[in-house]
Amino acid sequence: MATGAQVKAIADEKNVDTVGMAAASAAVFNAGAQIINSSGTATQITAVTDDATFVGIAGGSTLTGLTDEIPVHRVCIVYAPLATGDYTFAQALLSDVATSDIYTFADGSAANTIAWFNQVDETGISIGDVYVNVFMLKKFFAVNA
């Protein structure tokens, strides 16, 4: 298995929100994977359009056949792989699962956004700080307006 993003802001509980989810029996991923809710279980993201069911970043690993509860970080900062390119502070990011893997983020340009770039503007980078906050996305969790 590939290694995933590393959660940076886990030590300060004020900056991290975590929920336990049972892993889907066919799920195989490491900590740092982008996770979606599939019928009430955690599984790895499979398409860019899975943003509507994105629930956060895996805080643990799982193997096929295991349905153990794993931590899923709904709010956190991760040091994660990025599709090589130029990034600006607060730039929208999406999953790069279509061209890379379940751990990599890419330029989102607001479509299918699941996170935001969280450091000063950078040119030609392939790893960096990513801010994840599923509540701010207002996709999976209903909002009364």
Rosetta constraint file for C-alpha pairs under 8 A:
AtomPair CA 1 CA 29 HARMONIC 6.93 0.50
AtomPair CA 1 CA 30 HARMONIC 7.06 0.50
AtomPair CA 2 CA 30 HARMONIC 7.30 0.50
AtomPair CA 3 CA 30 HARMONIC 6.27 0.50
AtomPair CA 3 CA 31 HARMONIC 7.41 0.50
AtomPair CA 3 CA 32 HARMONIC 7.39 0.50
AtomPair CA 3 CA 103 HARMONIC 7.72 0.50
AtomPair CA 4 CA 30 HARMONIC 6.20 0.50
AtomPair CA 4 CA 31 HARMONIC 5.81 0.50
AtomPair CA 4 CA 32 HARMONIC 4.11 0.50
AtomPair CA 4 CA 33 HARMONIC 5.60 0.50
AtomPair CA 4 CA 80 HARMONIC 7.12 0.50
AtomPair CA 4 CA 81 HARMONIC 7.92 0.50
AtomPair CA 4 CA 102 HARMONIC 7.97 0.50
AtomPair CA 4 CA 103 HARMONIC 5.12 0.50
AtomPair CA 5 CA 31 HARMONIC 7.15 0.50
AtomPair CA 5 CA 32 HARMONIC 4.13 0.50
AtomPair CA 5 CA 33 HARMONIC 6.85 0.50
AtomPair CA 5 CA 78 HARMONIC 5.92 0.50
AtomPair CA 5 CA 79 HARMONIC 5.56 0.50
AtomPair CA 5 CA 80 HARMONIC 4.25 0.50
AtomPair CA 5 CA 81 HARMONIC 6.69 0.50
AtomPair CA 5 CA 103 HARMONIC 6.10 0.50
AtomPair CA 5 CA 104 HARMONIC 7.93 0.50
AtomPair CA 6 CA 31 HARMONIC 7.63 0.50
AtomPair CA 6 CA 32 HARMONIC 5.90 0.50
AtomPair CA 6 CA 78 HARMONIC 5.33 0.50
AtomPair CA 6 CA 79 HARMONIC 5.13 0.50
AtomPair CA 6 CA 80 HARMONIC 6.41 0.50
AtomPair CA 7 CA 32 HARMONIC 7.12 0.50
AtomPair CA 7 CA 59 HARMONIC 7.88 0.50
AtomPair CA 7 CA 76 HARMONIC 6.87 0.50
AtomPair CA 7 CA 77 HARMONIC 5.98 0.50
AtomPair CA 7 CA 78 HARMONIC 4.24 0.50
AtomPair CA 7 CA 79 HARMONIC 6.31 0.50
AtomPair CA 8 CA 76 HARMONIC 7.50 0.50
AtomPair CA 8 CA 77 HARMONIC 5.58 0.50
AtomPair CA 8 CA 78 HARMONIC 5.28 0.50
AtomPair CA 8 CA 79 HARMONIC 6.47 0.50
AtomPair CA 9 CA 13 HARMONIC 7.88 0.50
AtomPair CA 9 CA 15 HARMONIC 6.28 0.50
AtomPair CA 9 CA 16 HARMONIC 6.51 0.50
AtomPair CA 9 CA 76 HARMONIC 5.93 0.50
AtomPair CA 9 CA 77 HARMONIC 5.46 0.50
AtomPair CA 9 CA 78 HARMONIC 7.33 0.50
AtomPair CA 10 CA 15 HARMONIC 7.29 0.50
AtomPair CA 10 CA 16 HARMONIC 5.88 0.50
AtomPair CA 10 CA 76 HARMONIC 7.07 0.50
AtomPair CA 12 CA 16 HARMONIC 6.92 0.50
AtomPair CA 13 CA 17 HARMONIC 7.30 0.50
AtomPair CA 15 CA 75 HARMONIC 6.93 0.50
AtomPair CA 15 CA 76 HARMONIC 6.25 0.50
AtomPair CA 16 CA 73 HARMONIC 6.77 0.50
AtomPair CA 16 CA 74 HARMONIC 7.33 0.50
AtomPair CA 16 CA 75 HARMONIC 4.98 0.50
AtomPair CA 16 CA 76 HARMONIC 4.83 0.50
AtomPair CA 16 CA 77 HARMONIC 7.99 0.50
AtomPair CA 17 CA 73 HARMONIC 5.75 0.50
AtomPair CA 17 CA 74 HARMONIC 5.40 0.50
AtomPair CA 17 CA 75 HARMONIC 4.87 0.50
AtomPair CA 17 CA 76 HARMONIC 6.96 0.50
AtomPair CA 18 CA 71 HARMONIC 6.21 0.50
AtomPair CA 18 CA 72 HARMONIC 5.44 0.50
AtomPair CA 18 CA 73 HARMONIC 4.31 0.50
AtomPair CA 18 CA 74 HARMONIC 5.64 0.50
AtomPair CA 18 CA 75 HARMONIC 7.13 0.50
AtomPair CA 19 CA 71 HARMONIC 5.68 0.50
AtomPair CA 19 CA 72 HARMONIC 5.35 0.50
AtomPair CA 19 CA 73 HARMONIC 6.56 0.50
AtomPair CA 19 CA 74 HARMONIC 7.22 0.50
AtomPair CA 20 CA 69 HARMONIC 5.80 0.50
AtomPair CA 20 CA 70 HARMONIC 5.42 0.50
AtomPair CA 20 CA 71 HARMONIC 4.53 0.50
AtomPair CA 20 CA 72 HARMONIC 6.02 0.50
AtomPair CA 21 CA 40 HARMONIC 7.83 0.50
AtomPair CA 21 CA 41 HARMONIC 6.11 0.50
AtomPair CA 21 CA 42 HARMONIC 5.87 0.50
AtomPair CA 21 CA 69 HARMONIC 5.02 0.50
AtomPair CA 21 CA 70 HARMONIC 5.48 0.50
AtomPair CA 21 CA 71 HARMONIC 6.44 0.50
AtomPair CA 21 CA 72 HARMONIC 6.84 0.50
AtomPair CA 22 CA 40 HARMONIC 7.82 0.50
AtomPair CA 22 CA 41 HARMONIC 5.21 0.50
AtomPair CA 22 CA 42 HARMONIC 5.98 0.50
AtomPair CA 22 CA 67 HARMONIC 5.53 0.50
AtomPair CA 22 CA 68 HARMONIC 5.46 0.50
AtomPair CA 22 CA 69 HARMONIC 4.01 0.50
AtomPair CA 22 CA 70 HARMONIC 6.18 0.50
AtomPair CA 23 CA 27 HARMONIC 6.50 0.50
AtomPair CA 23 CA 41 HARMONIC 5.34 0.50
AtomPair CA 23 CA 42 HARMONIC 4.57 0.50
AtomPair CA 23 CA 43 HARMONIC 6.22 0.50
AtomPair CA 23 CA 62 HARMONIC 7.09 0.50
AtomPair CA 23 CA 66 HARMONIC 7.06 0.50
AtomPair CA 23 CA 67 HARMONIC 4.64 0.50
AtomPair CA 23 CA 68 HARMONIC 5.87 0.50
AtomPair CA 23 CA 69 HARMONIC 6.00 0.50
AtomPair CA 23 CA 70 HARMONIC 6.62 0.50
AtomPair CA 24 CA 38 HARMONIC 7.72 0.50
AtomPair CA 24 CA 41 HARMONIC 5.18 0.50
AtomPair CA 24 CA 42 HARMONIC 5.60 0.50
AtomPair CA 24 CA 43 HARMONIC 5.66 0.50
AtomPair CA 24 CA 66 HARMONIC 7.63 0.50
AtomPair CA 24 CA 67 HARMONIC 5.81 0.50
AtomPair CA 25 CA 64 HARMONIC 5.81 0.50
AtomPair CA 25 CA 65 HARMONIC 4.53 0.50
AtomPair CA 25 CA 66 HARMONIC 5.48 0.50
AtomPair CA 25 CA 67 HARMONIC 5.30 0.50
AtomPair CA 26 CA 63 HARMONIC 7.68 0.50
AtomPair CA 26 CA 64 HARMONIC 4.85 0.50
AtomPair CA 26 CA 65 HARMONIC 5.90 0.50
AtomPair CA 26 CA 66 HARMONIC 7.88 0.50
AtomPair CA 27 CA 42 HARMONIC 7.74 0.50
AtomPair CA 27 CA 43 HARMONIC 5.34 0.50
AtomPair CA 27 CA 44 HARMONIC 6.70 0.50
AtomPair CA 27 CA 62 HARMONIC 6.78 0.50
AtomPair CA 27 CA 63 HARMONIC 6.40 0.50
AtomPair CA 27 CA 64 HARMONIC 5.60 0.50
AtomPair CA 27 CA 65 HARMONIC 7.72 0.50
AtomPair CA 28 CA 43 HARMONIC 7.81 0.50
AtomPair CA 28 CA 44 HARMONIC 7.54 0.50
AtomPair CA 28 CA 61 HARMONIC 7.55 0.50
AtomPair CA 28 CA 62 HARMONIC 5.45 0.50
AtomPair CA 28 CA 63 HARMONIC 4.72 0.50
AtomPair CA 28 CA 64 HARMONIC 5.59 0.50
AtomPair CA 29 CA 33 HARMONIC 6.28 0.50
AtomPair CA 29 CA 44 HARMONIC 6.79 0.50
AtomPair CA 29 CA 61 HARMONIC 5.56 0.50
AtomPair CA 29 CA 62 HARMONIC 5.69 0.50
AtomPair CA 29 CA 63 HARMONIC 6.95 0.50
AtomPair CA 30 CA 58 HARMONIC 7.18 0.50
AtomPair CA 30 CA 60 HARMONIC 6.17 0.50
AtomPair CA 30 CA 61 HARMONIC 4.06 0.50
AtomPair CA 30 CA 62 HARMONIC 6.53 0.50
AtomPair CA 31 CA 57 HARMONIC 7.51 0.50
AtomPair CA 31 CA 58 HARMONIC 4.87 0.50
AtomPair CA 31 CA 59 HARMONIC 4.83 0.50
AtomPair CA 31 CA 60 HARMONIC 4.37 0.50
AtomPair CA 31 CA 61 HARMONIC 5.08 0.50
AtomPair CA 32 CA 57 HARMONIC 5.47 0.50
AtomPair CA 32 CA 58 HARMONIC 5.03 0.50
AtomPair CA 32 CA 59 HARMONIC 6.32 0.50
AtomPair CA 32 CA 60 HARMONIC 7.66 0.50
AtomPair CA 32 CA 78 HARMONIC 7.92 0.50
AtomPair CA 32 CA 80 HARMONIC 7.95 0.50
AtomPair CA 32 CA 103 HARMONIC 6.29 0.50
AtomPair CA 33 CA 44 HARMONIC 6.53 0.50
AtomPair CA 33 CA 45 HARMONIC 7.98 0.50
AtomPair CA 33 CA 57 HARMONIC 5.59 0.50
AtomPair CA 33 CA 58 HARMONIC 5.21 0.50
AtomPair CA 33 CA 102 HARMONIC 5.53 0.50
AtomPair CA 33 CA 103 HARMONIC 4.93 0.50
AtomPair CA 34 CA 44 HARMONIC 5.90 0.50
AtomPair CA 34 CA 45 HARMONIC 5.73 0.50
AtomPair CA 34 CA 54 HARMONIC 7.47 0.50
AtomPair CA 34 CA 56 HARMONIC 6.09 0.50
AtomPair CA 34 CA 57 HARMONIC 4.89 0.50
AtomPair CA 34 CA 58 HARMONIC 6.47 0.50
AtomPair CA 34 CA 95 HARMONIC 7.65 0.50
AtomPair CA 34 CA 102 HARMONIC 5.73 0.50
AtomPair CA 34 CA 103 HARMONIC 6.07 0.50
AtomPair CA 35 CA 42 HARMONIC 6.17 0.50
AtomPair CA 35 CA 43 HARMONIC 5.59 0.50
AtomPair CA 35 CA 44 HARMONIC 4.68 0.50
AtomPair CA 35 CA 45 HARMONIC 5.45 0.50
AtomPair CA 35 CA 54 HARMONIC 5.91 0.50
AtomPair CA 35 CA 55 HARMONIC 5.81 0.50
AtomPair CA 35 CA 56 HARMONIC 5.42 0.50
AtomPair CA 35 CA 57 HARMONIC 5.68 0.50
AtomPair CA 35 CA 58 HARMONIC 6.20 0.50
AtomPair CA 35 CA 72 HARMONIC 7.57 0.50
AtomPair CA 36 CA 42 HARMONIC 5.88 0.50
AtomPair CA 36 CA 43 HARMONIC 5.61 0.50
AtomPair CA 36 CA 44 HARMONIC 6.04 0.50
AtomPair CA 36 CA 45 HARMONIC 5.62 0.50
AtomPair CA 36 CA 50 HARMONIC 7.11 0.50
AtomPair CA 36 CA 51 HARMONIC 7.88 0.50
AtomPair CA 36 CA 53 HARMONIC 5.20 0.50
AtomPair CA 36 CA 54 HARMONIC 4.22 0.50
AtomPair CA 36 CA 55 HARMONIC 5.20 0.50
AtomPair CA 36 CA 56 HARMONIC 7.13 0.50
AtomPair CA 37 CA 41 HARMONIC 5.54 0.50
AtomPair CA 37 CA 42 HARMONIC 5.20 0.50
AtomPair CA 37 CA 43 HARMONIC 6.57 0.50
AtomPair CA 37 CA 53 HARMONIC 5.53 0.50
AtomPair CA 37 CA 54 HARMONIC 6.51 0.50
AtomPair CA 37 CA 55 HARMONIC 6.29 0.50
AtomPair CA 38 CA 42 HARMONIC 6.25 0.50
AtomPair CA 38 CA 43 HARMONIC 6.46 0.50
AtomPair CA 38 CA 53 HARMONIC 7.66 0.50
AtomPair CA 44 CA 102 HARMONIC 6.69 0.50
AtomPair CA 45 CA 50 HARMONIC 6.36 0.50
AtomPair CA 45 CA 54 HARMONIC 7.50 0.50
AtomPair CA 45 CA 95 HARMONIC 7.99 0.50
AtomPair CA 45 CA 97 HARMONIC 7.32 0.50
AtomPair CA 45 CA 102 HARMONIC 6.20 0.50
AtomPair CA 46 CA 50 HARMONIC 6.87 0.50
AtomPair CA 46 CA 97 HARMONIC 6.50 0.50
AtomPair CA 46 CA 98 HARMONIC 7.90 0.50
AtomPair CA 46 CA 102 HARMONIC 7.48 0.50
AtomPair CA 47 CA 95 HARMONIC 7.76 0.50
AtomPair CA 47 CA 97 HARMONIC 6.12 0.50
AtomPair CA 47 CA 98 HARMONIC 6.26 0.50
AtomPair CA 48 CA 94 HARMONIC 6.85 0.50
AtomPair CA 48 CA 95 HARMONIC 5.64 0.50
AtomPair CA 48 CA 96 HARMONIC 7.00 0.50
AtomPair CA 48 CA 97 HARMONIC 6.51 0.50
AtomPair CA 48 CA 98 HARMONIC 6.61 0.50
AtomPair CA 48 CA 112 HARMONIC 6.52 0.50
AtomPair CA 49 CA 112 HARMONIC 6.15 0.50
AtomPair CA 50 CA 54 HARMONIC 6.33 0.50
AtomPair CA 50 CA 112 HARMONIC 7.96 0.50
AtomPair CA 51 CA 94 HARMONIC 7.92 0.50
AtomPair CA 51 CA 112 HARMONIC 5.56 0.50
AtomPair CA 51 CA 113 HARMONIC 6.74 0.50
AtomPair CA 51 CA 114 HARMONIC 6.07 0.50
AtomPair CA 51 CA 139 HARMONIC 7.72 0.50
AtomPair CA 52 CA 112 HARMONIC 7.94 0.50
AtomPair CA 52 CA 139 HARMONIC 5.33 0.50
AtomPair CA 52 CA 140 HARMONIC 5.53 0.50
AtomPair CA 53 CA 139 HARMONIC 7.40 0.50
AtomPair CA 53 CA 140 HARMONIC 5.40 0.50
AtomPair CA 54 CA 114 HARMONIC 7.11 0.50
AtomPair CA 54 CA 134 HARMONIC 7.36 0.50
AtomPair CA 54 CA 140 HARMONIC 6.91 0.50
AtomPair CA 55 CA 72 HARMONIC 7.36 0.50
AtomPair CA 55 CA 73 HARMONIC 7.90 0.50
AtomPair CA 55 CA 74 HARMONIC 6.01 0.50
AtomPair CA 55 CA 134 HARMONIC 6.21 0.50
AtomPair CA 55 CA 140 HARMONIC 7.41 0.50
AtomPair CA 56 CA 72 HARMONIC 5.77 0.50
AtomPair CA 56 CA 73 HARMONIC 5.23 0.50
AtomPair CA 56 CA 74 HARMONIC 4.47 0.50
AtomPair CA 56 CA 75 HARMONIC 7.23 0.50
AtomPair CA 56 CA 132 HARMONIC 7.01 0.50
AtomPair CA 56 CA 133 HARMONIC 7.63 0.50
AtomPair CA 56 CA 134 HARMONIC 6.59 0.50
AtomPair CA 57 CA 72 HARMONIC 5.46 0.50
AtomPair CA 57 CA 73 HARMONIC 5.06 0.50
AtomPair CA 57 CA 74 HARMONIC 6.70 0.50
AtomPair CA 57 CA 132 HARMONIC 7.95 0.50
AtomPair CA 58 CA 70 HARMONIC 7.26 0.50
AtomPair CA 58 CA 71 HARMONIC 6.22 0.50
AtomPair CA 58 CA 72 HARMONIC 4.65 0.50
AtomPair CA 58 CA 73 HARMONIC 6.32 0.50
AtomPair CA 59 CA 70 HARMONIC 6.67 0.50
AtomPair CA 59 CA 71 HARMONIC 4.84 0.50
AtomPair CA 59 CA 72 HARMONIC 5.34 0.50
AtomPair CA 59 CA 73 HARMONIC 6.34 0.50
AtomPair CA 60 CA 70 HARMONIC 5.55 0.50
AtomPair CA 60 CA 71 HARMONIC 6.08 0.50
AtomPair CA 60 CA 72 HARMONIC 7.76 0.50
AtomPair CA 61 CA 70 HARMONIC 7.30 0.50
AtomPair CA 62 CA 66 HARMONIC 6.55 0.50
AtomPair CA 62 CA 67 HARMONIC 7.85 0.50
AtomPair CA 62 CA 68 HARMONIC 7.63 0.50
AtomPair CA 62 CA 70 HARMONIC 7.89 0.50
AtomPair CA 74 CA 132 HARMONIC 6.80 0.50
AtomPair CA 74 CA 133 HARMONIC 5.78 0.50
AtomPair CA 74 CA 134 HARMONIC 5.62 0.50
AtomPair CA 74 CA 135 HARMONIC 7.75 0.50
AtomPair CA 75 CA 131 HARMONIC 7.66 0.50
AtomPair CA 75 CA 132 HARMONIC 5.29 0.50
AtomPair CA 75 CA 133 HARMONIC 4.33 0.50
AtomPair CA 75 CA 134 HARMONIC 6.59 0.50
AtomPair CA 75 CA 135 HARMONIC 7.95 0.50
AtomPair CA 76 CA 131 HARMONIC 6.08 0.50
AtomPair CA 76 CA 132 HARMONIC 5.34 0.50
AtomPair CA 76 CA 133 HARMONIC 6.72 0.50
AtomPair CA 77 CA 118 HARMONIC 7.91 0.50
AtomPair CA 77 CA 129 HARMONIC 6.48 0.50
AtomPair CA 77 CA 130 HARMONIC 5.50 0.50
AtomPair CA 77 CA 131 HARMONIC 4.57 0.50
AtomPair CA 77 CA 132 HARMONIC 6.11 0.50
AtomPair CA 78 CA 129 HARMONIC 5.61 0.50
AtomPair CA 78 CA 130 HARMONIC 5.21 0.50
AtomPair CA 78 CA 131 HARMONIC 6.59 0.50
AtomPair CA 78 CA 132 HARMONIC 7.67 0.50
AtomPair CA 79 CA 127 HARMONIC 6.95 0.50
AtomPair CA 79 CA 128 HARMONIC 5.29 0.50
AtomPair CA 79 CA 129 HARMONIC 4.56 0.50
AtomPair CA 79 CA 130 HARMONIC 6.25 0.50
AtomPair CA 80 CA 103 HARMONIC 7.05 0.50
AtomPair CA 80 CA 104 HARMONIC 6.57 0.50
AtomPair CA 80 CA 105 HARMONIC 7.38 0.50
AtomPair CA 80 CA 127 HARMONIC 5.51 0.50
AtomPair CA 80 CA 128 HARMONIC 5.59 0.50
AtomPair CA 80 CA 129 HARMONIC 6.31 0.50
AtomPair CA 80 CA 130 HARMONIC 6.57 0.50
AtomPair CA 81 CA 103 HARMONIC 6.66 0.50
AtomPair CA 81 CA 104 HARMONIC 4.78 0.50
AtomPair CA 81 CA 105 HARMONIC 6.40 0.50
AtomPair CA 81 CA 126 HARMONIC 5.83 0.50
AtomPair CA 81 CA 127 HARMONIC 4.26 0.50
AtomPair CA 81 CA 128 HARMONIC 6.61 0.50
AtomPair CA 82 CA 104 HARMONIC 5.23 0.50
AtomPair CA 82 CA 105 HARMONIC 4.76 0.50
AtomPair CA 82 CA 106 HARMONIC 5.60 0.50
AtomPair CA 82 CA 125 HARMONIC 7.37 0.50
AtomPair CA 82 CA 126 HARMONIC 4.61 0.50
AtomPair CA 82 CA 127 HARMONIC 4.93 0.50
AtomPair CA 82 CA 128 HARMONIC 6.89 0.50
AtomPair CA 83 CA 96 HARMONIC 7.17 0.50
AtomPair CA 83 CA 100 HARMONIC 7.98 0.50
AtomPair CA 83 CA 104 HARMONIC 6.74 0.50
AtomPair CA 83 CA 105 HARMONIC 6.25 0.50
AtomPair CA 83 CA 106 HARMONIC 5.03 0.50
AtomPair CA 83 CA 107 HARMONIC 7.75 0.50
AtomPair CA 83 CA 125 HARMONIC 7.98 0.50
AtomPair CA 83 CA 126 HARMONIC 5.65 0.50
AtomPair CA 83 CA 127 HARMONIC 7.94 0.50
AtomPair CA 84 CA 124 HARMONIC 5.87 0.50
AtomPair CA 84 CA 125 HARMONIC 5.33 0.50
AtomPair CA 84 CA 126 HARMONIC 4.37 0.50
AtomPair CA 84 CA 127 HARMONIC 7.89 0.50
AtomPair CA 85 CA 123 HARMONIC 6.33 0.50
AtomPair CA 85 CA 124 HARMONIC 4.50 0.50
AtomPair CA 85 CA 125 HARMONIC 5.61 0.50
AtomPair CA 85 CA 126 HARMONIC 6.82 0.50
AtomPair CA 86 CA 121 HARMONIC 7.63 0.50
AtomPair CA 86 CA 122 HARMONIC 5.70 0.50
AtomPair CA 86 CA 123 HARMONIC 4.23 0.50
AtomPair CA 86 CA 124 HARMONIC 5.17 0.50
AtomPair CA 86 CA 125 HARMONIC 6.55 0.50
AtomPair CA 87 CA 91 HARMONIC 6.66 0.50
AtomPair CA 87 CA 107 HARMONIC 7.69 0.50
AtomPair CA 87 CA 117 HARMONIC 7.02 0.50
AtomPair CA 87 CA 121 HARMONIC 5.63 0.50
AtomPair CA 87 CA 122 HARMONIC 5.30 0.50
AtomPair CA 87 CA 123 HARMONIC 6.42 0.50
AtomPair CA 87 CA 125 HARMONIC 7.89 0.50
AtomPair CA 88 CA 117 HARMONIC 6.85 0.50
AtomPair CA 88 CA 119 HARMONIC 7.56 0.50
AtomPair CA 88 CA 120 HARMONIC 6.42 0.50
AtomPair CA 88 CA 121 HARMONIC 4.12 0.50
AtomPair CA 88 CA 122 HARMONIC 6.38 0.50
AtomPair CA 89 CA 116 HARMONIC 7.92 0.50
AtomPair CA 89 CA 117 HARMONIC 5.64 0.50
AtomPair CA 89 CA 118 HARMONIC 5.65 0.50
AtomPair CA 89 CA 119 HARMONIC 5.44 0.50
AtomPair CA 89 CA 120 HARMONIC 5.26 0.50
AtomPair CA 89 CA 121 HARMONIC 5.53 0.50
AtomPair CA 90 CA 116 HARMONIC 5.20 0.50
AtomPair CA 90 CA 117 HARMONIC 5.02 0.50
AtomPair CA 90 CA 118 HARMONIC 5.87 0.50
AtomPair CA 90 CA 119 HARMONIC 7.81 0.50
AtomPair CA 91 CA 107 HARMONIC 7.35 0.50
AtomPair CA 91 CA 108 HARMONIC 7.56 0.50
AtomPair CA 91 CA 109 HARMONIC 7.32 0.50
AtomPair CA 91 CA 116 HARMONIC 5.36 0.50
AtomPair CA 91 CA 117 HARMONIC 5.19 0.50
AtomPair CA 91 CA 118 HARMONIC 7.99 0.50
AtomPair CA 92 CA 107 HARMONIC 6.33 0.50
AtomPair CA 92 CA 108 HARMONIC 4.83 0.50
AtomPair CA 92 CA 109 HARMONIC 5.57 0.50
AtomPair CA 92 CA 110 HARMONIC 5.39 0.50
AtomPair CA 92 CA 113 HARMONIC 5.79 0.50
AtomPair CA 92 CA 114 HARMONIC 7.62 0.50
AtomPair CA 92 CA 115 HARMONIC 6.14 0.50
AtomPair CA 92 CA 116 HARMONIC 4.66 0.50
AtomPair CA 92 CA 117 HARMONIC 6.63 0.50
AtomPair CA 93 CA 105 HARMONIC 6.04 0.50
AtomPair CA 93 CA 106 HARMONIC 5.37 0.50
AtomPair CA 93 CA 107 HARMONIC 4.81 0.50
AtomPair CA 93 CA 108 HARMONIC 4.07 0.50
AtomPair CA 93 CA 109 HARMONIC 7.07 0.50
AtomPair CA 93 CA 110 HARMONIC 7.42 0.50
AtomPair CA 93 CA 112 HARMONIC 7.98 0.50
AtomPair CA 93 CA 113 HARMONIC 5.31 0.50
AtomPair CA 93 CA 114 HARMONIC 6.11 0.50
AtomPair CA 93 CA 115 HARMONIC 5.12 0.50
AtomPair CA 93 CA 116 HARMONIC 5.25 0.50
AtomPair CA 93 CA 117 HARMONIC 6.75 0.50
AtomPair CA 94 CA 105 HARMONIC 5.57 0.50
AtomPair CA 94 CA 106 HARMONIC 5.44 0.50
AtomPair CA 94 CA 107 HARMONIC 6.26 0.50
AtomPair CA 94 CA 108 HARMONIC 4.71 0.50
AtomPair CA 94 CA 111 HARMONIC 7.65 0.50
AtomPair CA 94 CA 112 HARMONIC 5.79 0.50
AtomPair CA 94 CA 113 HARMONIC 4.71 0.50
AtomPair CA 94 CA 114 HARMONIC 5.31 0.50
AtomPair CA 94 CA 115 HARMONIC 6.59 0.50
AtomPair CA 95 CA 102 HARMONIC 7.11 0.50
AtomPair CA 95 CA 103 HARMONIC 7.77 0.50
AtomPair CA 95 CA 104 HARMONIC 6.27 0.50
AtomPair CA 95 CA 105 HARMONIC 4.75 0.50
AtomPair CA 95 CA 106 HARMONIC 6.19 0.50
AtomPair CA 95 CA 113 HARMONIC 7.89 0.50
AtomPair CA 95 CA 114 HARMONIC 7.11 0.50
AtomPair CA 96 CA 100 HARMONIC 5.51 0.50
AtomPair CA 96 CA 101 HARMONIC 6.29 0.50
AtomPair CA 96 CA 102 HARMONIC 7.12 0.50
AtomPair CA 96 CA 103 HARMONIC 7.84 0.50
AtomPair CA 96 CA 104 HARMONIC 5.36 0.50
AtomPair CA 96 CA 105 HARMONIC 5.02 0.50
AtomPair CA 96 CA 106 HARMONIC 5.41 0.50
AtomPair CA 97 CA 101 HARMONIC 4.47 0.50
AtomPair CA 97 CA 102 HARMONIC 5.18 0.50
AtomPair CA 97 CA 103 HARMONIC 7.68 0.50
AtomPair CA 97 CA 104 HARMONIC 6.96 0.50
AtomPair CA 100 CA 104 HARMONIC 6.60 0.50
AtomPair CA 108 CA 112 HARMONIC 6.52 0.50
AtomPair CA 108 CA 113 HARMONIC 5.53 0.50
AtomPair CA 109 CA 113 HARMONIC 7.64 0.50
AtomPair CA 113 CA 137 HARMONIC 7.61 0.50
AtomPair CA 114 CA 132 HARMONIC 6.94 0.50
AtomPair CA 114 CA 133 HARMONIC 7.95 0.50
AtomPair CA 114 CA 134 HARMONIC 7.30 0.50
AtomPair CA 114 CA 137 HARMONIC 6.92 0.50
AtomPair CA 115 CA 130 HARMONIC 6.53 0.50
AtomPair CA 115 CA 131 HARMONIC 5.61 0.50
AtomPair CA 115 CA 132 HARMONIC 4.72 0.50
AtomPair CA 115 CA 133 HARMONIC 6.81 0.50
AtomPair CA 116 CA 130 HARMONIC 5.64 0.50
AtomPair CA 116 CA 131 HARMONIC 5.13 0.50
AtomPair CA 116 CA 132 HARMONIC 6.70 0.50
AtomPair CA 117 CA 128 HARMONIC 7.62 0.50
AtomPair CA 117 CA 129 HARMONIC 6.23 0.50
AtomPair CA 117 CA 130 HARMONIC 4.77 0.50
AtomPair CA 117 CA 131 HARMONIC 6.23 0.50
AtomPair CA 118 CA 128 HARMONIC 7.81 0.50
AtomPair CA 118 CA 129 HARMONIC 5.17 0.50
AtomPair CA 118 CA 130 HARMONIC 5.14 0.50
AtomPair CA 118 CA 131 HARMONIC 5.66 0.50
AtomPair CA 119 CA 128 HARMONIC 7.55 0.50
AtomPair CA 119 CA 129 HARMONIC 6.15 0.50
AtomPair CA 119 CA 130 HARMONIC 7.99 0.50
AtomPair CA 133 CA 137 HARMONIC 6.79 0.50
AtomPair CA 134 CA 138 HARMONIC 6.96 0.50
AtomPair CA 134 CA 139 HARMONIC 7.73 0.50
AtomPair CA 134 CA 140 HARMONIC 7.52 0.50
AtomPair CA 134 CA 141 HARMONIC 7.87 0.50
AtomPair CA 135 CA 139 HARMONIC 7.95 0.50
AtomPair CA 135 CA 141 HARMONIC 6.68 0.50
AtomPair CA 138 CA 142 HARMONIC 6.63 0.50
AtomPair CA 138 CA 143 HARMONIC 6.57 0.50
